[in-house]
Amino acid sequence: MEQLINDFSPGLFFMQLIIFGVLLLLLTKFAWKPILNSLKAREGSIADALQAAENAKEEMAKLQADNQKLLQEARMERDKLLKEATDIANKIKEEAKSDAAKQADKMIADAKNSIEVEKNAALKEVTTKVAELSLEIAEKVIRKNLSDDKAQKALAEDFMKELKLN
């Protein structure tokens, strides 16, 4: 440090001070303004980028809210469609049950009518057979009973007595 103090030259010091001042003046005039302008431009572009990011963030929030709203509406629409489909399915089931019940009732009624017709036909046939058999039996009994003359006369007399009583 002593050597630094011993080597000090006031002329050299002032010359260096003047050169530094001129250099500072030149830098201020030619370099300082462009540097400051570029820093201001950079600061402005950063501020714009931050504003754009903020706007994008707000836009994303709006889009998310819209998406949530659309999703909610889609869910409500889906629930509505499912409910309608369930109602239609239930209605179709009820109609099918009703139709099946009507068809079953009709089949039962047709079967009852068919049974009644068959029953009446069978009764008529049985009645006809009974009448035929009765006539055959009566004919055989009468032939057997009326095979002699005495039985014929007795039958004729009984028949005449009954006619007179009526």
MIKEFI-708794 format. One record per residue: x, y, z of N, C-alpha, C, O in turn; residue in one letter; residue number from 0. Coordinates in nm, 4 decimals, m for minus. Layout:
<pts>
PT     n.east    n.north       n.up    ca.east   ca.north      ca.up     c.east    c.north       c.up     o.east    o.north       o.up   aa     i
PT          X          Y          Z          X          Y          Z          X          Y          Z          X          Y          Z    a   NUM
...
</pts>
This chain:
<pts>
PT     n.east    n.north       n.up    ca.east   ca.north      ca.up     c.east    c.north       c.up     o.east    o.north       o.up   aa     i
PT     0.0799    m0.1174     0.0000     0.0000     0.0000     0.0000     0.0865     0.1271     0.0000     0.0477     0.2304    m0.0545    m     0
PT     0.1990     0.1170     0.0595     0.2901     0.2301     0.0592     0.3393     0.2611    m0.0801     0.3577     0.3767    m0.1180    e     1
PT     0.3597     0.1565    m0.1542     0.4077     0.1783    m0.2890     0.3010     0.2489    m0.3703     0.3341     0.3300    m0.4567    q     2
PT     0.1764     0.2214    m0.3458     0.0671     0.2839    m0.4172     0.0623     0.4328    m0.3848     0.0343     0.5136    m0.4734    l     3
PT     0.0881     0.4699    m0.2634     0.0863     0.6102    m0.2236     0.2097     0.6805    m0.2808     0.1993     0.7960    m0.3222    i     4
PT     0.3219     0.6170    m0.2844     0.4447     0.6771    m0.3374     0.4367     0.6968    m0.4885     0.4946     0.7916    m0.5416    n     5
PT     0.3662     0.6087    m0.5578     0.3581     0.6183    m0.7033     0.2461     0.7102    m0.7476     0.2255     0.7226    m0.8684    d     6
PT     0.1736     0.7741    m0.6612     0.0609     0.8602    m0.6977     0.1079     0.9822    m0.7728     0.2008     1.0528    m0.7334    f     7
PT     0.0362     1.0043    m0.8874     0.0703     1.1215    m0.9681    m0.0584     1.1996    m0.9881    m0.1542     1.1456    m1.0435    s     8
PT    m0.0637     1.3290    m0.9434    m0.1865     1.4057    m0.9565    m0.2223     1.4335    m1.1023    m0.3416     1.4385    m1.1321    p     9
PT    m0.1333     1.4510    m1.1909    m0.1659     1.4770    m1.3312    m0.2310     1.3554    m1.3948    m0.3297     1.3656    m1.4677    g    10
PT    m0.1725     1.2403    m1.3650    m0.2292     1.1169    m1.4180    m0.3692     1.0949    m1.3626    m0.4583     1.0473    m1.4328    l    11
PT    m0.3872     1.1298    m1.2367    m0.5181     1.1122    m1.1738    m0.6227     1.1989    m1.2435    m0.7313     1.1503    m1.2750    f    12
PT    m0.5914     1.3288    m1.2688    m0.6880     1.4178    m1.3336    m0.7140     1.3761    m1.4768    m0.8264     1.3874    m1.5258    f    13
PT    m0.6117     1.3284    m1.5436    m0.6289     1.2838    m1.6808    m0.7214     1.1617    m1.6842    m0.8096     1.1522    m1.7696    m    14
PT    m0.7012     1.0722    m1.5943    m0.7885     0.9551    m1.5882    m0.9305     0.9973    m1.5506    m1.0273     0.9386    m1.5988    q    15
PT    m0.9434     1.0984    m1.4650    m1.0741     1.1486    m1.4255    m1.1430     1.2123    m1.5438    m1.2631     1.1915    m1.5609    l    16
PT    m1.0748     1.2880    m1.6256    m1.1325     1.3517    m1.7453    m1.1705     1.2440    m1.8456    m1.2789     1.2496    m1.9037    i    17
PT    m1.0833     1.1461    m1.8669    m1.1149     1.0375    m1.9608    m1.2379     0.9614    m1.9112    m1.3243     0.9244    m1.9907    i    18
PT    m1.2460     0.9382    m1.7814    m1.3621     0.8685    m1.7259    m1.4881     0.9508    m1.7471    m1.5921     0.8950    m1.7821    f    19
PT    m1.4818     1.0846    m1.7264    m1.5969     1.1735    m1.7458    m1.6411     1.1736    m1.8905    m1.7606     1.1660    m1.9191    g    20
PT    m1.5440     1.1822    m1.9840    m1.5778     1.1806    m2.1268    m1.6408     1.0459    m2.1621    m1.7411     1.0401    m2.2333    v    21
PT    m1.5820     0.9399    m2.1124    m1.6367     0.8066    m2.1396    m1.7771     0.7943    m2.0827    m1.8653     0.7363    m2.1460    l    22
PT    m1.7982     0.8486    m1.9638    m1.9299     0.8460    m1.9016    m2.0267     0.9292    m1.9824    m2.1414     0.8880    m1.9999    l    23
PT    m1.9863     1.0439    m2.0323    m2.0703     1.1302    m2.1152    m2.1063     1.0596    m2.2459    m2.2223     1.0608    m2.2871    l    24
PT    m2.0093     0.9995    m2.3098    m2.0345     0.9262    m2.4352    m2.1284     0.8073    m2.4112    m2.2204     0.7816    m2.4890    l    25
PT    m2.1027     0.7370    m2.3029    m2.1910     0.6224    m2.2726    m2.3327     0.6698    m2.2428    m2.4304     0.6063    m2.2824    l    26
PT    m2.3426     0.7850    m2.1708    m2.4752     0.8373    m2.1382    m2.5477     0.8790    m2.2650    m2.6660     0.8494    m2.2820    t    27
PT    m2.4775     0.9473    m2.3536    m2.5407     0.9988    m2.4730    m2.5737     0.8880    m2.5731    m2.6826     0.8879    m2.6305    k    28
PT    m2.4827     0.7948    m2.5947    m2.5029     0.6972    m2.7020    m2.5477     0.5594    m2.6522    m2.6241     0.4925    m2.7217    f    29
PT    m2.5046     0.5164    m2.5392    m2.5345     0.3794    m2.4967    m2.6423     0.3735    m2.3888    m2.7216     0.2794    m2.3848    a    30
PT    m2.6450     0.4724    m2.3027    m2.7372     0.4660    m2.1893    m2.8823     0.4671    m2.2358    m2.9613     0.3862    m2.1870    w    31
PT    m2.9204     0.5540    m2.3269    m3.0588     0.5611    m2.3744    m3.1023     0.4319    m2.4432    m3.2100     0.3813    m2.4115    k    32
PT    m3.0254     0.3772    m2.5340    m3.0682     0.2503    m2.5958    m3.0797     0.1373    m2.4944    m3.1694     0.0535    m2.5034    p    33
PT    m2.9882     0.1357    m2.3978    m2.9963     0.0311    m2.2947    m3.1235     0.0489    m2.2131    m3.1950    m0.0480    m2.1875    i    34
PT    m3.1528     0.1736    m2.1714    m3.2750     0.1998    m2.0942    m3.3991     0.1701    m2.1778    m3.4958     0.1119    m2.1288    l    35
PT    m3.3949     0.2108    m2.3048    m3.5098     0.1823    m2.3925    m3.5317     0.0310    m2.4078    m3.6450    m0.0170    m2.4028    n    36
PT    m3.4233    m0.0418    m2.4263    m3.4392    m0.1872    m2.4386    m3.4881    m0.2472    m2.3080    m3.5677    m0.3412    m2.3096    s    37
PT    m3.4415    m0.1941    m2.1929    m3.4922    m0.2424    m2.0637    m3.6403    m0.2106    m2.0462    m3.7177    m0.2929    m1.9973    l    38
PT    m3.6797    m0.0851    m2.0884    m3.8221    m0.0498    m2.0807    m3.9056    m0.1377    m2.1730    m4.0148    m0.1807    m2.1358    k    39
PT    m3.8548    m0.1645    m2.2932    m3.9265    m0.2516    m2.3867    m3.9393    m0.3920    m2.3284    m4.0444    m0.4557    m2.3356    a    40
PT    m3.8298    m0.4372    m2.2709    m3.8313    m0.5706    m2.2083    m3.9306    m0.5733    m2.0935    m4.0069    m0.6687    m2.0786    r    41
PT    m3.9293    m0.4664    m2.0110    m4.0224    m0.4570    m1.8987    m4.1665    m0.4552    m1.9496    m4.2543    m0.5197    m1.8923    e    42
PT    m4.1897    m0.3807    m2.0578    m4.3239    m0.3745    m2.1168    m4.3679    m0.5099    m2.1713    m4.4825    m0.5508    m2.1529    g    43
PT    m4.2761    m0.5790    m2.2386    m4.3127    m0.7107    m2.2934    m4.3398    m0.8103    m2.1805    m4.4282    m0.8952    m2.1917    s    44
PT    m4.2630    m0.7993    m2.0718    m4.2880    m0.8869    m1.9561    m4.4237    m0.8546    m1.8949    m4.4997    m0.9450    m1.8600    i    45
PT    m4.4544    m0.7240    m1.8817    m4.5840    m0.6839    m1.8261    m4.6976    m0.7321    m1.9166    m4.8001    m0.7810    m1.8689    a    46
PT    m4.6775    m0.7174    m2.0493    m4.7799    m0.7658    m2.1437    m4.7972    m0.9169    m2.1321    m4.9092    m0.9680    m2.1345    d    47
PT    m4.6861    m0.9870    m2.1197    m4.6928    m1.1332    m2.1067    m4.7652    m1.1718    m1.9785    m4.8450    m1.2656    m1.9770    a    48
PT    m4.7367    m1.0981    m1.8699    m4.8068    m1.1256    m1.7437    m4.9559    m1.0961    m1.7563    m5.0398    m1.1711    m1.7065    l    49
PT    m4.9875    m0.9849    m1.8243    m5.1293    m0.9512    m1.8452    m5.1972    m1.0570    m1.9322    m5.3097    m1.0986    m1.9044    q    50
PT    m5.1281    m1.0997    m2.0370    m5.1830    m1.2037    m2.1245    m5.2032    m1.3338    m2.0470    m5.3026    m1.4038    m2.0666    a    51
PT    m5.1085    m1.3653    m1.9592    m5.1213    m1.4853    m1.8776    m5.2402    m1.4732    m1.7832    m5.3153    m1.5686    m1.7631    a    52
PT    m5.2562    m1.3536    m1.7252    m5.3709    m1.3299    m1.6361    m5.5021    m1.3421    m1.7135    m5.5979    m1.4034    m1.6664    e    53
PT    m5.5048    m1.2831    m1.8323    m5.6253    m1.2926    m1.9163    m5.6538    m1.4377    m1.9544    m5.7686    m1.4821    m1.9530    n    54
PT    m5.5473    m1.5109    m1.9886    m5.5642    m1.6516    m2.0240    m5.6156    m1.7310    m1.9048    m5.6989    m1.8205    m1.9189    a    55
PT    m5.5638    m1.6959    m1.7856    m5.6092    m1.7636    m1.6641    m5.7574    m1.7371    m1.6411    m5.8331    m1.8288    m1.6094    k    56
PT    m5.7989    m1.6104    m1.6571    m5.9403    m1.5759    m1.6408    m6.0257    m1.6467    m1.7461    m6.1343    m1.6965    m1.7166    e    57
PT    m5.9747    m1.6501    m1.8693    m6.0468    m1.7170    m1.9776    m6.0606    m1.8669    m1.9486    m6.1653    m1.9268    m1.9729    e    58
PT    m5.9529    m1.9256    m1.8965    m5.9585    m2.0676    m1.8594    m6.0606    m2.0910    m1.7487    m6.1333    m2.1903    m1.7501    m    59
PT    m6.0655    m1.9985    m1.6525    m6.1638    m2.0107    m1.5450    m6.3046    m2.0035    m1.6023    m6.3925    m2.0803    m1.5631    a    60
PT    m6.3258    m1.9100    m1.6962    m6.4573    m1.8989    m1.7604    m6.4905    m2.0255    m1.8379    m6.6026    m2.0758    m1.8311    k    61
PT    m6.3929    m2.0765    m1.9113    m6.4140    m2.1990    m1.9894    m6.4447    m2.3178    m1.8985    m6.5305    m2.4008    m1.9287    l    62
PT    m6.3724    m2.3240    m1.7864    m6.3993    m2.4326    m1.6927    m6.5401    m2.4206    m1.6354    m6.6104    m2.5204    m1.6202    q    63
PT    m6.5809    m2.2969    m1.6035    m6.7164    m2.2757    m1.5526    m6.8183    m2.3146    m1.6595    m6.9187    m2.3794    m1.6301    a    64
PT    m6.7913    m2.2741    m1.7844    m6.8817    m2.3120    m1.8933    m6.8843    m2.4624    m1.9118    m6.9903    m2.5211    m1.9332    d    65
PT    m6.7669    m2.5254    m1.9034    m6.7603    m2.6710    m1.9168    m6.8382    m2.7399    m1.8052    m6.9092    m2.8376    m1.8286    n    66
PT    m6.8239    m2.6876    m1.6836    m6.8988    m2.7449    m1.5718    m7.0494    m2.7291    m1.5937    m7.1277    m2.8202    m1.5665    q    67
PT    m7.0878    m2.6121    m1.6430    m7.2296    m2.5873    m1.6702    m7.2801    m2.6816    m1.7789    m7.3869    m2.7413    m1.7660    k    68
PT    m7.2016    m2.6944    m1.8869    m7.2403    m2.7856    m1.9948    m7.2451    m2.9297    m1.9464    m7.3344    m3.0057    m1.9840    l    69
PT    m7.1491    m2.9669    m1.8633    m7.1468    m3.1016    m1.8086    m7.2691    m3.1260    m1.7217    m7.3302    m3.2327    m1.7284    l    70
PT    m7.3045    m3.0285    m1.6413    m7.4233    m3.0405    m1.5557    m7.5488    m3.0521    m1.6412    m7.6362    m3.1342    m1.6134    q    71
PT    m7.5574    m2.9689    m1.7462    m7.6730    m2.9761    m1.8359    m7.6782    m3.1108    m1.9064    m7.7857    m3.1682    m1.9237    e    72
PT    m7.5614    m3.1616    m1.9473    m7.5579    m3.2923    m2.0138    m7.6024    m3.4029    m1.9182    m7.6745    m3.4947    m1.9574    a    73
PT    m7.5593    m3.3934    m1.7935    m7.6022    m3.4928    m1.6941    m7.7524    m3.4863    m1.6720    m7.8193    m3.5894    m1.6641    r    74
PT    m7.8058    m3.3629    m1.6618    m7.9507    m3.3489    m1.6427    m8.0253    m3.4047    m1.7638    m8.1270    m3.4726    m1.7492    m    75
PT    m7.9742    m3.3757    m1.8829    m8.0370    m3.4266    m2.0055    m8.0308    m3.5795    m2.0083    m8.1280    m3.6459    m2.0443    e    76
PT    m7.9147    m3.6344    m1.9697    m7.9002    m3.7805    m1.9639    m7.9992    m3.8406    m1.8647    m8.0649    m3.9404    m1.8945    r    77
PT    m8.0099    m3.7789    m1.7453    m8.1043    m3.8284    m1.6453    m8.2476    m3.8201    m1.6966    m8.3284    m3.9102    m1.6739    d    78
PT    m8.2779    m3.7109    m1.7658    m8.4118    m3.6946    m1.8219    m8.4402    m3.8029    m1.9259    m8.5477    m3.8629    m1.9266    k    79
PT    m8.3421    m3.8273    m2.0142    m8.3603    m3.9303    m2.1176    m8.3736    m4.0683    m2.0557    m8.4551    m4.1492    m2.0999    l    80
PT    m8.2925    m4.0953    m1.9520    m8.3033    m4.2249    m1.8846    m8.4393    m4.2415    m1.8187    m8.4982    m4.3496    m1.8224    l    81
PT    m8.4888    m4.1339    m1.7584    m8.6200    m4.1404    m1.6936    m8.7284    m4.1641    m1.7980    m8.8185    m4.2456    m1.7780    k    82
PT    m8.7186    m4.0914    m1.9108    m8.8169    m4.1103    m2.0175    m8.8109    m4.2530    m2.0718    m8.9142    m4.3153    m2.0963    e    83
PT    m8.6896    m4.3038    m2.0904    m8.6744    m4.4397    m2.1416    m8.7316    m4.5414    m2.0431    m8.7957    m4.6386    m2.0833    a    84
PT    m8.7079    m4.5183    m1.9141    m8.7626    m4.6071    m1.8121    m8.9152    m4.6008    m1.8117    m8.9825    m4.7034    m1.8017    t    85
PT    m8.9688    m4.4796    m1.8227    m9.1144    m4.4645    m1.8269    m9.1733    m4.5345    m1.9483    m9.2757    m4.6021    m1.9386    d    86
PT    m9.1076    m4.5177    m2.0632    m9.1569    m4.5825    m2.1848    m9.1495    m4.7342    m2.1704    m9.2419    m4.8053    m2.2099    i    87
PT    m9.0389    m4.7837    m2.1136    m9.0242    m4.9285    m2.0937    m9.1331    m4.9805    m2.0002    m9.1925    m5.0852    m2.0259    a    88
PT    m9.1593    m4.9076    m1.8920    m9.2647    m4.9482    m1.7987    m9.4007    m4.9454    m1.8668    m9.4832    m5.0343    m1.8453    n    89
PT    m9.4241    m4.8441    m1.9482    m9.5513    m4.8342    m2.0201    m9.5676    m4.9522    m2.1151    m9.6750    m5.0117    m2.1243    k    90
PT    m9.4585    m4.9858    m2.1863    m9.4638    m5.0988    m2.2793    m9.4890    m5.2288    m2.2026    m9.5661    m5.3138    m2.2472    i    91
PT    m9.4235    m5.2437    m2.0867    m9.4457    m5.3635    m2.0048    m9.5910    m5.3724    m1.9608    m9.6529    m5.4785    m1.9687    k    92
PT    m9.6451    m5.2597    m1.9143    m9.7841    m5.2590    m1.8692    m9.8793    m5.2914    m1.9844    m9.9758    m5.3661    m1.9676    e    93
PT    m9.8505    m5.2338    m2.1024    m9.9354    m5.2635    m2.2182    m9.9254    m5.4110    m2.2552   m10.0254    m5.4742    m2.2892    e    94
PT    m9.8036    m5.4655    m2.2482    m9.7851    m5.6068    m2.2800    m9.8603    m5.6934    m2.1799    m9.9249    m5.7910    m2.2179    a    95
PT    m9.8518    m5.6574    m2.0507    m9.9253    m5.7326    m1.9488   m10.0750    m5.7233    m1.9740   m10.1468    m5.8230    m1.9656    k    96
PT   m10.1213    m5.6029    m2.0049   m10.2639    m5.5824    m2.0311   m10.3075    m5.6638    m2.1523   m10.4110    m5.7303    m2.1492    s    97
PT   m10.2276    m5.6584    m2.2597   m10.2609    m5.7360    m2.3795   m10.2602    m5.8855    m2.3494   m10.3482    m5.9589    m2.3944    d    98
PT   m10.1615    m5.9297    m2.2738   m10.1537    m6.0718    m2.2385   m10.2744    m6.1123    m2.1548   m10.3310    m6.2199    m2.1745    a    99
PT   m10.3137    m6.0258    m2.0611   m10.4305    m6.0558    m1.9779   m10.5566    m6.0616    m2.0642   m10.6408    m6.1495    m2.0458    a   100
PT   m10.5693    m5.9676    m2.1587   m10.6856    m5.9685    m2.2477   m10.6876    m6.0947    m2.3323   m10.7920    m6.1577    m2.3492    k   101
PT   m10.5708    m6.1310    m2.3855   m10.5642    m6.2520    m2.4673   m10.5943    m6.3759    m2.3840   m10.6634    m6.4670    m2.4297    q   102
PT   m10.5418    m6.3791    m2.2612   m10.5696    m6.4925    m2.1731   m10.7187    m6.5000    m2.1423   m10.7776    m6.6080    m2.1464    a   103
PT   m10.7805    m6.3852    m2.1112   m10.9247    m6.3827    m2.0845   m11.0034    m6.4282    m2.2061   m11.1010    m6.5022    m2.1940    d   104
PT   m10.9599    m6.3831    m2.3246   m11.0285    m6.4229    m2.4478   m11.0140    m6.5729    m2.4708   m11.1095    m6.6410    m2.5081    k   105
PT   m10.8913    m6.6237    m2.4474   m10.8695    m6.7674    m2.4657   m10.9532    m6.8488    m2.3672   m11.0084    m6.9531    m2.4020    m   106
PT   m10.9615    m6.7992    m2.2438   m11.0426    m6.8685    m2.1429   m11.1892    m6.8659    m2.1836   m11.2586    m6.9672    m2.1749    i   107
PT   m11.2365    m6.7486    m2.2285   m11.3765    m6.7375    m2.2713   m11.4034    m6.8282    m2.3909   m11.5066    m6.8950    m2.3970    a   108
PT   m11.3088    m6.8304    m2.4870   m11.3247    m6.9184    m2.6033   m11.3257    m7.0648    m2.5602   m11.4045    m7.1447    m2.6107    d   109
PT   m11.2377    m7.0990    m2.4667   m11.2334    m7.2370    m2.4178   m11.3631    m7.2730    m2.3471   m11.4150    m7.3833    m2.3648    a   110
PT   m11.4165    m7.1798    m2.2662   m11.5438    m7.2060    m2.1975   m11.6559    m7.2249    m2.2991   m11.7381    m7.3156    m2.2865    k   111
PT   m11.6580    m7.1378    m2.4002   m11.7613    m7.1510    m2.5043   m11.7460    m7.2842    m2.5772   m11.8445    m7.3531    m2.6038    n   112
PT   m11.6225    m7.3195    m2.6089   m11.5974    m7.4462    m2.6782   m11.6408    m7.5638    m2.5913   m11.7022    m7.6590    m2.6394    s   113
PT   m11.6077    m7.5554    m2.4616   m11.6479    m7.6616    m2.3685   m11.7998    m7.6699    m2.3613   m11.8568    m7.7790    m2.3615    i   114
PT   m11.8643    m7.5551    m2.3551   m12.0122    m7.5528    m2.3476   m12.0735    m7.6137    m2.4732   m12.1685    m7.6916    m2.4655    e   115
PT   m12.0176    m7.5773    m2.5901   m12.0687    m7.6324    m2.7158   m12.0477    m7.7833    m2.7191   m12.1378    m7.8589    m2.7557    v   116
PT   m11.9264    m7.8267    m2.6799   m11.8974    m7.9705    m2.6778   m11.9882    m8.0425    m2.5783   m12.0371    m8.1525    m2.6042    e   117
PT   m12.0091    m7.9776    m2.4641   m12.0956    m8.0377    m2.3616   m12.2377    m8.0529    m2.4143   m12.2995    m8.1583    m2.3985    k   118
PT   m12.2897    m7.9468    m2.4773   m12.4260    m7.9536    m2.5323   m12.4360    m8.0597    m2.6419   m12.5339    m8.1339    m2.6501    n   119
PT   m12.3307    m8.0649    m2.7271   m12.3319    m8.1662    m2.8333   m12.3289    m8.3061    m2.7724   m12.3996    m8.3960    m2.8180    a   120
PT   m12.2459    m8.3240    m2.6685   m12.2382    m8.4549    m2.6027   m12.3705    m8.4902    m2.5374   m12.4162    m8.6042    m2.5446    a   121
PT   m12.4332    m8.3885    m2.4718   m12.5640    m8.4146    m2.4079   m12.6691    m8.4516    m2.5110   m12.7502    m8.5414    m2.4882    l   122
PT   m12.6679    m8.3828    m2.6246   m12.7642    m8.4168    m2.7295   m12.7398    m8.5577    m2.7803   m12.8337    m8.6341    m2.8023    k   123
PT   m12.6131    m8.5914    m2.7985   m12.5801    m8.7246    m2.8469   m12.6215    m8.8304    m2.7463   m12.6778    m8.9339    m2.7822    e   124
PT   m12.5918    m8.8021    m2.6154   m12.6305    m8.8963    m2.5104   m12.7828    m8.9086    m2.5058   m12.8371    m9.0183    m2.4927    v   125
PT   m12.8515    m8.7925    m2.5169   m12.9986    m8.7946    m2.5140   m13.0525    m8.8765    m2.6311   m13.1457    m8.9555    m2.6165    t   126
PT   m12.9917    m8.8555    m2.7465   m13.0356    m8.9299    m2.8656   m13.0104    m9.0792    m2.8461   m13.0972    m9.1613    m2.8759    t   127
PT   m12.8941    m9.1139    m2.7970   m12.8616    m9.2560    m2.7735   m12.9550    m9.3166    m2.6701   m13.0034    m9.4286    m2.6863    k   128
PT   m12.9802    m9.2392    m2.5609   m13.0710    m9.2895    m2.4568   m13.2100    m9.3120    m2.5150   m13.2757    m9.4122    m2.4866    v   129
PT   m13.2537    m9.2150    m2.5982   m13.3872    m9.2300    m2.6591   m13.3910    m9.3517    m2.7515   m13.4871    m9.4287    m2.7512    a   130
PT   m13.2840    m9.3676    m2.8308   m13.2799    m9.4826    m2.9214   m13.2792    m9.6123    m2.8429   m13.3523    m9.7063    m2.8740    e   131
PT   m13.1930    m9.6157    m2.7378   m13.1866    m9.7369    m2.6562   m13.3191    m9.7625    m2.5853   m13.3632    m9.8769    m2.5736    l   132
PT   m13.3820    m9.6554    m2.5382   m13.5117    m9.6703    m2.4707   m13.6149    m9.7273    m2.5672   m13.6933    m9.8156    m2.5324    s   133
PT   m13.6128    m9.6748    m2.6887   m13.7081    m9.7260    m2.7894   m13.6798    m9.8733    m2.8213   m13.7713    m9.9547    m2.8336    l   134
PT   m13.5515    m9.9046    m2.8344   m13.5163   m10.0433    m2.8627   m13.5591   m10.1339    m2.7483   m13.6154   m10.2411    m2.7702    e   135
PT   m13.5314   m10.0890    m2.6242   m13.5704   m10.1691    m2.5069   m13.7215   m10.1829    m2.5015   m13.7746   m10.2914    m2.4779    i   136
PT   m13.7905   m10.0702    m2.5238   m13.9373   m10.0741    m2.5185   m13.9915   m10.1661    m2.6276   m14.0844   m10.2440    m2.6058    a   137
PT   m13.9314   m10.1548    m2.7440   m13.9772   m10.2401    m2.8552   m13.9580   m10.3875    m2.8209   m14.0459   m10.4701    m2.8453    e   138
PT   m13.8391   m10.4198    m2.7628   m13.8118   m10.5590    m2.7278   m13.9054   m10.6067    m2.6172   m13.9547   m10.7195    m2.6202    k   139
PT   m13.9293   m10.5183    m2.5190   m14.0196   m10.5561    m2.4088   m14.1604   m10.5755    m2.4618   m14.2279   m10.6715    m2.4248    v   140
PT   m14.2050   m10.4862    m2.5473   m14.3412   m10.4956    m2.6007   m14.3542   m10.6202    m2.6876   m14.4553   m10.6902    m2.6807    i   141
PT   m14.2559   m10.6477    m2.7667   m14.2620   m10.7673    m2.8509   m14.2705   m10.8933    m2.7643   m14.3464   m10.9865    m2.7909    r   142
PT   m14.1862   m10.8904    m2.6571   m14.1879   m11.0076    m2.5708   m14.3207   m11.0206    m2.4990   m14.3749   m11.1306    m2.4882    k   143
PT   m14.3737   m10.9093    m2.4495   m14.4990   m10.9111    m2.3727   m14.6192   m10.9331    m2.4631   m14.7185   m10.9927    m2.4214    n   144
PT   m14.6108   m10.8864    m2.5838   m14.7263   m10.8961    m2.6723   m14.7136   m11.0135    m2.7693   m14.7827   m11.0170    m2.8711    l   145
PT   m14.6323   m11.1029    m2.7410   m14.6154   m11.2158    m2.8305   m14.7358   m11.3113    m2.8259   m14.7594   m11.3837    m2.9226    s   146
PT   m14.8098   m11.3129    m2.7191   m14.9330   m11.3946    m2.7167   m15.0560   m11.3062    m2.7182   m15.0465   m11.1875    m2.6868    d   147
PT   m15.1719   m11.3613    m2.7540   m15.2967   m11.2842    m2.7712   m15.3521   m11.2345    m2.6391   m15.4095   m11.1256    m2.6345    d   148
PT   m15.3374   m11.3086    m2.5341   m15.3908   m11.2693    m2.4043   m15.3229   m11.1423    m2.3559   m15.3892   m11.0526    m2.3037    k   149
PT   m15.1958   m11.1340    m2.3720   m15.1215   m11.0176    m2.3261   m15.1613   m10.8969    m2.4075   m15.1671   m10.7861    m2.3542    a   150
PT   m15.1890   m10.9154    m2.5361   m15.2286   m10.8031    m2.6214   m15.3649   m10.7508    m2.5786   m15.3851   m10.6295    m2.5732    q   151
PT   m15.4563   m10.8376    m2.5490   m15.5912   m10.7971    m2.5081   m15.5852   m10.7273    m2.3739   m15.6551   m10.6281    m2.3535    k   152
PT   m15.5037   m10.7761    m2.2822   m15.4924   m10.7162    m2.1500   m15.4308   m10.5764    m2.1611   m15.4733   m10.4844    m2.0912    a   153
PT   m15.3341   m10.5605    m2.2457   m15.2719   m10.4307    m2.2649   m15.3700   m10.3333    m2.3255   m15.3746   m10.2175    m2.2839    l   154
PT   m15.4485   m10.3763    m2.4223   m15.5476   m10.2905    m2.4868   m15.6536   m10.2498    m2.3866   m15.6968   m10.1345    m2.3880    a   155
PT   m15.6967   m10.3382    m2.3009   m15.7996   m10.3066    m2.2007   m15.7439   m10.2061    m2.0987   m15.8134   m10.1116    m2.0613    e   156
PT   m15.6180   m10.2258    m2.0531   m15.5570   m10.1317    m1.9584   m15.5447    m9.9933    m2.0215   m15.5671    m9.8917    m1.9557    d   157
PT   m15.5094    m9.9909    m2.1479   m15.4949    m9.8634    m2.2180   m15.6286    m9.7933    m2.2280   m15.6347    m9.6712    m2.2137    f   158
PT   m15.7347    m9.8659    m2.2519   m15.8687    m9.8088    m2.2639   m15.9167    m9.7578    m2.1294   m15.9834    m9.6545    m2.1234    m   159
PT   m15.8852    m9.8261    m2.0236   m15.9260    m9.7817    m1.8916   m15.8572    m9.6506    m1.8566   m15.9193    m9.5610    m1.7994    k   160
PT   m15.7314    m9.6392    m1.8900   m15.6569    m9.5175    m1.8613   m15.7136    m9.4005    m1.9415   m15.7206    m9.2886    m1.8907    e   161
PT   m15.7536    m9.4251    m2.0647   m15.8107    m9.3205    m2.1462   m15.9438    m9.2710    m2.0902   m15.9732    m9.1516    m2.0958    l   162
PT   m16.0223    m9.3602    m2.0375   m16.1510    m9.3222    m1.9828   m16.1337    m9.2419    m1.8538   m16.2154    m9.1552    m1.8226    k   163
PT   m16.0274    m9.2711    m1.7795   m16.0039    m9.1996    m1.6540   m15.9539    m9.0565    m1.6804   m15.9813    m8.9674    m1.6000    l   164
PT   m15.8869    m9.0339    m1.7824   m15.8331    m8.9022    m1.8129   m15.9394    m8.8232    m1.8779   m15.9173    m8.7074    m1.9133    n   165
</pts>
